């Protein structure tokens, strides 16, 4: 696949240099060749196979959410156990699990390896939209901050989660804000 695309690019360059293509035609055909494939971790992958489907993304989010819910459900009975020091600690932990942990989990996991546990399970990873490479904690923080910003109101967050259903690159609004895409790993 890479060799065929490289040969097509070489032929296109030759046609342009020979003067048989206008600059506009060359640009259009170059764009079409580029859009046939997507670079992921330095290798070119077919467009149809590269981007994670909405279903995979939703399944990964559901797994991550279930893990966080289990932590909260385990903590609630201890927090409601009475007025002991352990109950007070559990109540503080419960607040952390609800308010901070979901964002910290996304930020740290995606910043470290481009995947959360849910994304690992369903075989997807977050990469830079521009070149398919990995990124660090700063871009990951921007992505999580975008989710938080959209979650201030329910409708924008719902729209953000549904956006991949009609987007050519299966990006959410927060992917667009952070310059990322979610790709399949297998």
C-alpha positions, 0 to 999 in steps of 0.5 A: 500500500505504501509503495503504490502510494509512493509511486502514485506521488512520484508520477504526480510529481513528474506530471507536474514538473513536465508541465502537464498539470496546472498548480490547481490540478496538482494540489487537488490530486495531491490532496486526494492521494493524501486523504486515501491514507492516514499516518499513524506512528510513522506508518501509513494506514488505510483511512477506512481502517485507521479511525476508531468507530463511534461504537469502539469509542463508546465501548471504551468510554463505557468501560472507563466509566464502569471502572470509576463507578465501581470505585464510587460504589465501593466508597459510598457504604464506608462514607455513610457508615457513621461519624468515624474518622474512616467515614470522614476520610471515605466521604472526602475520597468520594468527593475526589472520585467524583470531581477530580479522578475522572479528569485526572485519570484521562489526563494521566493515562492518555498523556502517558500512553495515549490510552485509558484502560477502556481504550486499551480493552477495545483497541484504540489510541489517541494520537495527534491529528496532524501526523499520527504521532504520540503526544505528551501530558500538555496536549492530553491536559488540553484535551481533558480541559476541552471535555471539562469545558464542554461538560459545563452545559449538557447539550455541548457535551452530548453533541461532542460525544455524537460528533464522530457519527458524521465527522469524516475523521470520527473526531469529537469536538474535544478532539478537534479542539485538542488536535487529536484523533482516535485510531484503531491499534489492531 
